[in-house]
Amino acid sequence: MMLKPLLGAFSAVALLAACASEPPPPPRPATVAAPVIPAPAAPTGDGRVAAVRFDAASSVLTPMARAELGPVLDRLMANPGTPVRITSYSSREDMPMARERTQTIRMALTERGVSRGRIRVMNARLMPNADPDVVQVQVQGSAMPARSPRA
């Protein structure tokens, strides 16, 4: 008979101990890593990177912008299957204009024979030293055909 009161006291102590401890902290939501956006690369004369400048508040390719795409197109035609990335940098408010500009360049490339599957478009946040009126076009990992050595 002594067992019932002892068991009751033990249960009461266990309940009090459970109530006295703090509840475990709620699980933290998983943080999603922000995508790594490369900084703008400097234009090159060999067609690997082009900086296509648009007039302010415009998504129309100027004759100068078309000329800047020339070396990139030459490189893409010389390296079939090589992907190309079009990157614009803009603030959240200017994102619609940035998207129009990247689509304009995509259309210009496809009109000249570059398949849509080779083109990757990135509309990124504005970064320090990035001009929002410039869209970067970069040929990814291509190698120009080897030239014969000069004698």
Secondary structure as UniProt FT lines:
FT   HELIX           3..20
FT   TURN            45..46
FT   STRAND          49..53
FT   TURN            56..57
FT   HELIX           63..78
FT   TURN            80..81
FT   STRAND          84..90
FT   TURN            93..94
FT   HELIX           95..111
FT   TURN            112..113
FT   HELIX           116..118
FT   STRAND          119..125
FT   TURN            128..129
FT   TURN            132..133
FT   STRAND          134..139
//
